[in-house]
Amino acid sequence: MDWLNRVIQIFKIRELRNKILFVLAVFVIFRLMANIPIPGIDIENLKSFFAQFQVFGVLNAFTGGALDNLSIIMLGLGPYITSTIILQLLTMIFPQLERIYKEEGEQGRQKFNQYGRILTVPLAMLQGFAMLNLLQRQGAIGAITPEVMLSSIIAVSAGCLLLMWLGELITEKGIGNGVSLLIFAGIVADVPNSIRQIVFQWDPSQLPAFLLFFAMSLLIIAGVVLVNEARRNIPVSYAKRVRGGKMYGGVSTYLPLNINPAGVIPIIFALSIMLFPGMIANFLSGAGGAVGNIAQSIGAFFENPWTYGASYFVLVCLFTYFYTAVTFDPKGISSNLQKMGGFIPGIRPGQPTASFLYYILNRILLIGALFLGGIAVMPSIIQGVTGITAFQFLVGGTSLMIVVSVVLETMRQIRSQLQMREYDTF
């Protein structure tokens, strides 16, 4: 009953209670927005379209059905995430942008985030236009007049910006990362529909497949928790120093390196990148000539489940290394350890320490990247083994990874808030 006492303790603390209630209120607003359709659109043929195209089905699962309803937040947080990817890639090209992101502290981060917000606007308009045009070409929606197209693009762009603002409000005034929590809410919101699908389509002959399905799901959940919580502890010692009549230092601790330091960010990044080639290819497929033929070839490439899965797996692995390289700086850690009189036993301070951290990080990242890539393509594997399509996005794949990671991170932050107040009371 320790968990019950902890829940009671959470709601006894006014500040923590208000933060949780604020997050829940934003979730309610998010779900209301997901059911407000954009004006002038016929949505009768959308269900079969999203069942046919895998990448749009995954994206629809992340938005909690907002895409197949063609709601004002049908784009979700995709444009914002894409703008963040673009800016982080540009830090590797432009040293000035890298200096803003890494060396100017909190003020530099705020300026970098502002650039991301500004870039989100044209990306949202471009993606909204491309997606509506694609749906129109595929016959998923009826003919759209230019006036309706313009108003729809403005509506979905405004919805994306509003969703981005709500995510930042959660990060600032609530608990956890706002973007991850909104994606989590979109995934969980689709669970009742999956349960209803199982109940209405129940066939007793499928019982062995369902049992195998849930057994695999439990194993995957255990694997996700294990890898998310696993870390490599590097021992760190501090030299003894005498100041006045007192002696400081001489203690030993450790530097924890997570096996999966990037969390679910590589999967979200890879999904955003995978969305664009197929959209652009379908958009240009009717152009004719060499451009149309190339676009049709690219579209066929991404519609093939084997090539799609292989590309997805490779992108997740690459983004795991890329995001870790952007956020984790072994040289900075080595410099800080040296300034504080710390050292890794058997390793000289300075550049040798940084090289040692690079070596350890690359070894554990291989495990984390392969695990994330496997989780990303797991829905297709489970569907192929069991033949069950319901729950394929929630259990055993990308969505499960996001749900478990967000829950663990949120619980970790709540636990740290409780411990901080216990120390204050003490």
Secondary structure by P-SEA (a helix, b strand, c coil): caaaaaaaaaaacaaaaaaaaaaaaaaaaaaaaaacccccccccaaaaaaaacaaaaaaaaaacccccccccccccaaaaaaaaaaaaaaaaccaaaaaaaccccaaaaaaaaaaaaaaaaaaaaaaaaaaaaaaaaacccccccaaaaaaaaaaaaaaaaaaaaaaaaaaacccccaaaaaaaaaaaaaaaaaaaaaaaaccccaaaaaaaaaaaaaaaaaaaaaaaabbbbbbbbbbbbbccccccccbbbbbbbbcccccaaaaaaaaaaaacaaaaaaaacccccaaaaaaaaaaaaaacaaaaaaaaaaaaaaaaaaaaaacccaaaaaaaaaaaccccccccccaaaaaaaaaaaaaaaaaaaaaaaaaaaaaaaaaaaccccccccccccaaaaaaaaaaaaaaaaaaaaaaaaaaaac
